[in-house]
Amino acid sequence: MRTGIVLGVGPDRGMGAQLCHRAAEDGYHIFVAGRTLEKLEAVASSINASGGKATAVKVDATSEEEVVSLFKTVAEVGPVNLAIYNAGNATMGPIEAMEKEFFEDAWKVCCLGGFLFGRESVRKMKETGGGTILFTGASASLRGVSNFSAFNSGKAALRAFCQALSKEYGKDHIHVGHVIIDGAINGEKIRNLAPDYAESLGDDGMISIEAIVDAYEYLWRQPPGGWSFEIDVRTAIENW
């Protein structure tokens, strides 16, 4: 059976969870991975109840031991065909007030975690003839912005790593893609944590989760004769 992993899954009406649902609909036994087991199990249960195959796994993306263990667990079920790294938060703050640990933690989640995930993906995929590895980026991947220096630095480093990964392992039939999410996502997180901001943006000012997932699915379905490395997704009214 084809297997897939999404690392960085939160509430069901979040991007990570919706990527899991779509991959399960596409026939993957999807491993729902992240930090909060209760949320992971809720997503997996929903998929299984709908006739799909899903397994929840609690993983710290910055722990080498836990990431290695995750891929071993998945490989016991079947070849790792699809791997999506969706971990990371838009950490913010002024540079002069920033502690070393704050900057370092942002880099660890955005970049170090991406490296561990990418390395273990290619190790497994080379054994079984290839696969697709996708990473979640942001507008911060392309440019520095005031008050987001830690997030900018981690995301820009992740994008450069993804380019290297793609060029190094394309010959092994491993498709690496990077998706730039340019704007607020219309999901549970923003509506719960920043309801006033969500209301000020309105539905037209937030990116549809379904549209984002469409972009990922487009990438994982691409044939080797026509691979894309990067896609950006934003609303029609985003000022970019």
Secondary structure, DSSP 8 states (H G I E B T S, - for coil): --EEEEES--STTSHHHHHHHHHHHTT-EEEEEES-HHHHHHHHHHHHHTT-EEEEEE--TT-HHHHHHHHHHHHTTS-EEEEEE---------GGG--HHHHHHHHIIIIIHHHHHHHHHHHHHHHHT-EEEEEEEEGGGT---TT-HHHHHHHHHHHHHHHHHHHHHGGGTEEEEEEEE-S-EESHHHHHH-HHHHHHHTGGGSEEHHHHHHHHHHHHT--GGG--SEEEE--TT---
